[in-house]
């Protein structure tokens, strides 16, 4: 009897302590002890989490996985947190999973416009050579256009469209990796109880198999760095990032070979997949929005003409095109799960208290998909409030580097395509806008029609 009373007392006290902890955070769906809200989430489709819960709360709510994660799901909350109170949210989660797998997009190298234009010309030449333009999958044409820009910048060479197996294998392996990660809810064990990762079987299946697979994928980068270094001469003017990095190593103790490979890998992963995925969605949305596509083409022809490719200098004269590119980013909305922030002190957002050292997810996917500011969020509305790269001090580092590249690629790639081709859906084959179940929301492989302008 005493044992039962003791167990009951311990259980009641444990529940009291747990829900006292819960009361310190913004309200959300009621969590269960130990497991939190884990069984109420779809880890393969994280972007659906806020769609499920956000309407019941005021732009701020907490989910437990089973540790607390605060979600910010409207523009006002995002701006207050990451801009007005930016220092309060400037931390990064201190966790072994983050240390092992989270990519640091800390690159500072822009690409020259001429490199982008050169790759766009090769892309258009490849489209011209397609014999059956009634059934075209632009996936690999876009992948190679973007991949060649990054490859040339980092390693000094490009692939030919009929000889690019290495790049295709790298992309396919990476896409499989992020798909496997999205379908692995056991991954959250590292966030919940990092100490369990020290147990061999648990650690391997929850984390280390994913880390090992990523290392195999990144062998592509290692091989390219080594290949690039075979032709390196310290006295020559650098023609690629690897050579420029190597040239500066003797005078900077922070630069070494391991960091070189890591930096190239970060740049490739950050700059390739996001831009190609956005352009693939852009093609599908323009195929379904012929009026927008025609207005875009009309402006391109009026400002640029048909005899040369658009350049970034034309951008200031192309207001409709600028708005379309922004809206394409919003409609593509490819990040199902944003990079996590951590509060550096106790703070408040929209009147909700958030304790120090809390993980915070600024859900930019939900904002761009559901913000009432957009007149019709299911169509190309040419509205603002596009926050594809988040806001504030911990905004995607691509704002400085990869985003600069992405803006050039999106603008030149999209305008060059509609300048030269009508993008059309295939008769009897409706375009499927349901994304694949992964955290970078990719479109399914599908065909469109191309007609030369």
Residue pairs with C-beta under 8 A, 6 or more apart in sequence:
14 33
15 33
18 33
21 68
22 31
22 62
22 64
22 68
24 353
24 355
25 62
25 68
25 70
25 353
25 354
25 355
25 358
26 57
26 60
26 61
26 62
26 70
26 352
26 353
26 354
27 57
27 61
27 62
27 352
28 37
28 53
28 57
28 61
28 62
28 63
28 64
28 71
29 37
29 40
29 53
29 56
29 61
29 63
31 37
31 63
31 64
31 66
32 39
34 66
35 66
36 63
36 64
36 65
36 66
36 67
37 63
37 64
37 65
37 66
38 64
38 65
38 66
38 185
38 188
40 52
40 63
41 49
41 63
41 65
42 48
42 49
43 182
43 183
43 184
43 185
43 187
43 188
44 182
44 183
44 437
44 438
45 182
45 336
45 437
46 182
46 336
46 337
46 439
47 333
47 336
47 337
47 365
47 366
47 369
47 441
49 63
49 71
50 71
50 73
50 363
50 365
50 366
51 366
51 369
51 370
53 61
53 63
53 71
54 61
54 71
54 73
54 74
54 363
54 366
54 370
57 73
58 350
58 352
59 72
59 73
59 74
59 76
59 77
59 350
60 70
60 71
60 72
60 73
60 77
60 349
60 350
60 352
61 70
61 71
61 73
62 68
62 69
62 70
62 71
63 69
63 71
65 188
65 191
65 192
66 192
67 191
67 192
67 359
68 358
68 359
69 340
69 358
69 359
69 360
69 361
70 354
70 358
70 359
70 360
70 361
71 360
71 361
71 363
72 78
72 81
72 349
72 360
72 361
72 362
72 363
73 363
73 366
73 367
73 370
74 367
74 371
75 367
75 371
75 373
75 385
75 387
76 350
77 349
77 350
78 362
78 364
78 367
78 387
78 390
78 391
79 391
80 349
80 350
81 88
81 89
81 341
81 347
81 349
81 360
81 362
81 392
82 89
82 341
82 362
82 390
82 391
82 392
82 393
82 394
82 395
83 391
83 392
85 347
85 348
85 349
86 392
86 393
86 394
87 344
87 393
88 343
88 344
88 345
88 347
89 341
89 342
89 343
89 344
89 347
89 360
89 392
89 393
89 394
90 341
90 344
90 393
90 394
91 341
91 342
91 343
91 344
91 357
92 98
92 340
92 341
92 342
92 394
93 191
93 340
93 342
93 359
94 342
95 190
95 191
95 194
96 190
96 194
96 197
96 207
97 187
97 190
97 191
97 194
97 207
98 340
100 207
100 211
101 207
101 210
101 211
101 214
102 339
103 266
103 269
103 270
104 266
104 397
105 266
105 270
105 396
105 397
105 398
105 401
105 402
106 266
106 397
106 401
107 263
107 266
107 267
107 270
107 397
107 401
107 402
108 400
108 401
109 153
109 241
109 267
109 401
110 401
110 404
110 405
111 149
111 150
111 153
111 404
111 405
111 408
113 311
113 312
113 408
113 412
115 149
115 152
115 153
116 149
116 408
116 409
116 412
116 413
117 309
117 311
117 412
119 145
119 146
119 148
119 149
119 152
119 158
120 145
120 309
120 412
120 413
120 416
121 309
122 145
122 148
122 158
122 161
123 141
123 142
123 144
123 145
123 413
123 416
124 416
124 417
124 420
126 141
126 144
126 161
127 141
127 420
127 421
127 450
128 452
130 136
130 450
133 449
133 450
133 451
133 452
134 426
134 449
135 426
135 447
135 449
136 447
136 448
136 449
136 450
137 445
137 446
137 447
137 448
138 280
138 283
138 448
139 280
139 445
140 164
140 168
141 161
142 276
142 279
142 280
142 283
142 413
143 167
143 168
143 171
143 272
143 276
144 159
144 161
144 164
144 167
145 409
145 413
146 271
146 272
146 275
146 276
146 279
146 409
146 413
147 159
147 164
147 167
147 171
147 272
147 276
148 158
148 159
149 405
149 409
150 267
150 268
150 271
150 272
150 405
151 157
151 158
151 159
151 167
151 224
152 158
152 240
153 240
153 241
154 224
154 228
154 240
154 241
154 242
154 264
154 267
154 268
155 224
155 225
155 227
155 228
155 240
155 241
155 242
155 264
156 228
156 239
156 240
156 242
156 243
159 166
159 167
166 220
169 220
170 217
170 220
171 272
171 273
173 216
173 217
174 217
174 269
174 273
175 273
175 438
175 442
177 210
177 213
177 214
177 217
178 438
178 439
178 440
179 436
179 437
179 438
180 210
180 213
181 187
181 210
181 438
181 439
182 437
182 438
182 439
183 437
184 206
184 210
186 205
186 206
187 206
187 207
187 210
189 196
189 197
189 202
189 206
189 207
190 197
190 206
190 207
191 359
196 202
196 203
196 206
197 203
197 206
197 207
197 208
218 261
218 265
221 261
221 264
221 265
221 268
222 261
224 264
225 242
225 260
225 261
225 264
228 240
228 242
228 243
229 242
229 246
232 242
232 243
232 246
234 246
234 247
236 243
238 244
238 247
241 264
241 267
242 260
242 264
245 255
245 260
245 263
246 260
248 255
249 255
249 256
249 260
267 401
267 402
270 397
270 398
270 402
271 398
271 402
271 405
271 406
273 440
274 334
274 335
274 398
274 402
274 406
274 440
275 405
275 406
275 409
275 410
277 332
277 334
277 440
277 441
277 442
277 443
278 328
278 329
278 332
278 334
278 406
278 410
279 409
279 410
279 413
279 414
280 442
280 443
281 328
281 331
281 332
281 334
281 443
282 328
282 332
282 410
282 414
283 417
283 423
283 448
284 431
284 433
284 443
284 446
284 448
285 328
285 331
285 332
285 380
286 292
286 293
286 296
286 328
286 418
286 423
287 293
287 423
287 424
287 425
287 431
287 448
288 425
288 431
289 379
289 380
290 424
292 324
292 380
292 382
293 418
293 422
293 423
295 320
296 320
296 321
296 324
296 414
296 415
296 418
297 418
297 419
297 422
297 453
299 318
299 319
299 320
299 321
300 310
300 318
300 321
300 415
300 418
300 419
301 419
303 310
303 314
303 317
303 318
304 310
304 311
304 314
304 415
304 419
306 419
306 453
309 412
309 416
309 419
310 318
310 411
310 412
310 415
310 416
310 419
311 412
312 408
312 411
312 412
315 321
315 322
315 411
318 415
320 382
321 411
321 415
323 382
324 380
324 382
324 414
325 407
325 410
325 411
325 414
326 382
326 384
326 386
327 380
327 381
327 382
327 383
327 386
328 380
328 410
328 414
329 386
329 388
329 410
330 368
330 374
330 383
330 386
330 388
331 380
332 388
332 441
333 365
333 368
333 369
333 388
333 441
334 440
334 441
334 442
335 364
335 365
335 388
335 439
335 440
335 441
336 365
336 435
336 438
336 439
336 440
336 441
337 361
337 365
337 439
338 361
338 362
338 363
338 364
338 365
338 390
339 390
339 394
339 396
340 359
340 360
340 361
341 359
341 360
341 361
341 362
341 394
342 357
342 358
342 359
342 360
343 354
343 355
343 356
343 357
343 358
343 360
344 356
345 356
346 353
346 354
346 355
346 356
347 353
347 354
347 356
348 354
354 360
362 390
362 391
364 387
364 388
364 390
365 441
367 385
367 387
368 374
368 377
368 385
368 386
368 387
368 388
369 377
370 377
371 377
371 385
373 383
373 384
373 385
374 381
374 383
374 385
375 381
375 383
389 395
389 396
389 398
389 399
389 403
390 396
396 402
396 403
398 404
398 405
398 406
417 423
419 453
420 452
420 453
421 450
421 451
421 452
421 453
422 450
422 451
422 452
422 453
423 448
423 449
423 450
424 448
424 449
424 450
424 451
425 431
425 448
425 449
426 447
426 448
426 449
429 446
429 447
431 446
431 448
432 443
432 444
432 446
433 443
434 444
435 441
435 442
435 443
435 444
436 442
436 443
436 444
